[in-house]
Amino acid sequence: MNAVSETLYKIRIERTLYQFDEPILFTARVGMLNALFVRTDLTEDGHEFLSCYIDDNHLDGLLEGRLSVRGAFEAQSDNFLVYANDAYEVSKELKVTGDELQCRLPDPNVGVFEHLGECPDVLQEKNAFLAIYFRGENLGRGSIQYSTLMKLLGTVQVFARNVLVPPSLRGYKASTLDFLVGDPALGSLMIAIKEPTFNVSRLRQTQNDQGLTSQRLKDGASTHKNEFFAEVQELVESPHKFRAAHTDDEEDIFESIKHLLPSDDTPYSNLTFSTQDGKSLKRISIDRDRADRVRASYSTANSVRSRRSGVIVEINASSATLLLRSASGAVTTSDFTREAFAELRRNPDFKIGARLILDGELFERPRRDYLVVKDVVSLNDVALA
């Protein structure tokens, strides 16, 4: 005769956040504290839940799209596996860490509500004026290289001064114009600008405008921020609209973000800009592929035709790209149209180690140039173009 399992406590659901036939993600009181539960398995014996205690700040962030479900669990010091029967009576509770925890966590950047889109895995500060979120495998939750942190902080500072304030104010020192930021949050890295700050009396003198007010300056910064979001949205969704440099606003916005865009050389693979004004949440996410398309379009509009030759050292069919190493050792990322890449793959000589000559539009990068291929000149010394 089987022994009856002792009931530790009964889960009493307070708020269901997601359900499919029955609750999958919900909150419940455990003792005096509020806890978050997500079902990770269902067997004949009952339910397995991943659970953690959660405060109002993280719960609000989860509901408002400022935090992913995974991030809500990762933000807590302790996570538990909770086993309960169909009556939600808990028979066992175990603390879980390491691989056991990782394999049960929800996917990264998935929020509670689909309409909120991708959500960060770290809590974005409520009503942040502008948040910049760097995401990548090389940016850990527990630590970050000091040099990487300082470089990203410096790059964001330059970016903010060049984007969020009127051009007439961009040359001032930090004692006159600066930004108040929240605590940088790891996992990967979130830098939240809370608000711009101004030395109004000094600006009145230097601008020769005694009617200048802090509110006018903040309103101006908000206008520039909104223009920035509109221009970046158009830039990443329609990069083909690039025109030649110095003839259109698209060039200016590209110049302001090009040092932030992810590439093969950056420690992050995704960059997200977000802002919140009351209930209005705007978010623009740029991964490496999208960034490469933007760079390539800029290059096409602003560069001359270039030829690259070398040996194929890597082929990436999923992105229709390859790496070409020249005789000098320089490596170029070569980007093809899907049709041209498919045609090239049908050639039996197309493989790693083959010699290739390509024509295209070149975008020079610090460590690895990027070529938008227009023509394949030859493969293993056989003319194709």
URVENMO-V849245 format. One record per residue. RES is the residue in one letter. OMEGA is omega in radians with two decimals (999 if undefined). Layout:
BEGIN
RES,OMEGA
RES,OMEGA
END
This chain:
BEGIN
M,-3.08
N,3.08
A,3.13
V,-3.13
S,3.12
E,3.10
T,3.12
L,3.07
Y,3.12
K,3.10
I,3.10
R,-3.04
I,3.09
E,-3.10
R,3.09
T,-3.11
L,3.10
Y,3.09
Q,3.03
F,-2.96
D,3.08
E,-3.06
P,3.08
I,3.13
L,-3.06
F,3.02
T,3.12
A,3.07
R,3.02
V,-3.00
G,-3.13
M,-2.99
L,3.08
N,-3.11
A,3.09
L,-3.12
F,2.94
V,-3.13
R,-3.12
T,3.11
D,3.09
L,-3.12
T,3.09
E,-3.12
D,3.14
G,-3.00
H,2.91
E,3.12
F,2.87
L,-3.02
S,3.02
C,3.00
Y,-3.08
I,3.12
D,-3.08
D,-3.10
N,3.13
H,3.11
L,3.08
D,3.11
G,3.11
L,-3.09
L,-3.08
E,3.12
G,3.11
R,-3.11
L,3.09
S,3.09
V,3.10
R,-3.13
G,3.12
A,3.11
F,-3.10
E,-3.11
A,-3.08
Q,-3.11
S,-3.10
D,3.01
N,-3.03
F,2.89
L,-3.08
V,-3.12
Y,-3.07
A,3.09
N,-3.08
D,3.09
A,3.14
Y,3.04
E,-3.03
V,3.12
S,-3.09
K,3.11
E,-3.07
L,3.02
K,-3.06
V,3.14
T,2.99
G,-3.08
D,3.12
E,3.10
L,-3.05
Q,-3.10
C,3.14
R,-3.13
L,3.05
P,3.13
D,3.11
P,2.96
N,3.08
V,-3.13
G,3.14
V,-3.04
F,-3.07
E,-3.08
H,3.12
L,3.13
G,3.11
E,3.12
C,-3.10
P,3.11
D,2.98
V,-3.03
L,3.04
Q,-3.12
E,-3.11
K,3.13
N,3.05
A,3.12
F,3.06
L,3.09
A,3.09
I,-3.02
Y,3.09
F,-3.08
R,3.11
G,-3.10
E,-3.11
N,3.09
L,-3.03
G,3.11
R,-3.05
G,-3.07
S,3.11
I,3.11
Q,-3.09
Y,-3.12
S,3.11
T,3.14
L,-3.09
M,3.13
K,-3.12
L,3.10
L,3.12
G,3.13
T,3.11
V,3.13
Q,3.12
V,3.12
F,-3.09
A,-3.13
R,-3.10
N,-3.03
V,-2.93
L,-3.13
V,3.12
P,-3.11
P,-3.09
S,-3.10
L,-2.94
R,-3.12
G,-3.06
Y,3.12
K,-3.10
A,3.13
S,3.13
T,-3.09
L,-3.12
D,-3.14
F,3.04
L,-3.12
V,3.05
G,3.09
D,3.03
P,-3.09
A,3.13
L,3.02
G,0.08
S,3.10
L,3.09
M,3.05
I,-3.07
A,3.04
I,-3.09
K,3.11
E,3.00
P,3.11
T,-3.05
F,2.91
N,-2.97
V,-3.10
S,3.13
R,3.13
L,3.09
R,-3.13
Q,-3.06
T,3.12
Q,-3.11
N,-3.10
D,-3.10
Q,3.11
G,-3.11
L,-3.14
T,3.10
S,-3.12
Q,3.09
R,-3.14
L,3.13
K,3.08
D,3.10
G,3.11
A,3.11
S,3.11
T,3.13
H,3.10
K,3.14
N,3.08
E,3.12
F,-3.12
F,3.14
A,-3.11
E,3.12
V,3.10
Q,3.13
E,-3.11
L,-3.06
V,3.13
E,-3.11
S,-3.11
P,-3.14
H,-3.14
K,3.09
F,2.97
R,-3.11
A,-3.10
A,3.07
H,3.12
T,-3.07
D,-3.10
D,-3.12
E,3.14
E,-3.11
D,-3.10
I,3.07
F,3.13
E,-3.09
S,-3.08
I,-2.99
K,-3.14
H,3.10
L,-3.05
L,3.13
P,3.08
S,3.09
D,-3.05
D,-3.10
T,3.11
P,3.12
Y,-3.10
S,-3.09
N,3.10
L,3.14
T,2.98
F,3.08
S,3.10
T,3.14
Q,3.07
D,-3.03
G,3.14
K,-3.12
S,-3.12
L,3.09
K,-3.12
R,3.08
I,-3.09
S,-3.10
I,3.07
D,-3.06
R,-3.14
D,3.14
R,3.11
A,3.13
D,3.12
R,3.11
V,3.13
R,-3.13
A,3.13
S,3.08
Y,3.13
S,-3.12
T,-3.10
A,-2.97
N,-3.09
S,3.11
V,3.12
R,-3.13
S,3.09
R,3.09
R,3.10
S,3.13
G,-3.11
V,3.10
I,3.14
V,3.10
E,3.11
I,3.13
N,-3.07
A,-3.07
S,3.14
S,-3.13
A,3.12
T,3.01
L,3.08
L,-3.09
L,3.13
R,-3.13
S,3.13
A,3.13
S,-3.14
G,3.12
A,-3.12
V,3.12
T,2.99
T,-3.09
S,-3.02
D,-3.10
F,2.87
T,-3.13
R,-3.11
E,-3.13
A,3.14
F,3.12
A,3.11
E,-3.13
L,-3.12
R,3.13
R,3.10
N,-3.08
P,3.13
D,-3.10
F,-3.12
K,3.10
I,-3.10
G,3.13
A,3.09
R,-3.01
L,3.01
I,-3.05
L,2.95
D,3.10
G,3.10
E,-3.01
L,3.00
F,-3.09
E,3.11
R,-3.04
P,-3.05
R,-3.10
R,3.14
D,-3.06
Y,-3.08
L,3.00
V,-2.98
V,3.06
K,-3.12
D,2.97
V,-3.05
V,-3.13
S,3.08
L,-3.06
N,3.05
D,3.07
V,-3.08
A,3.12
L,-3.06
A,999
END
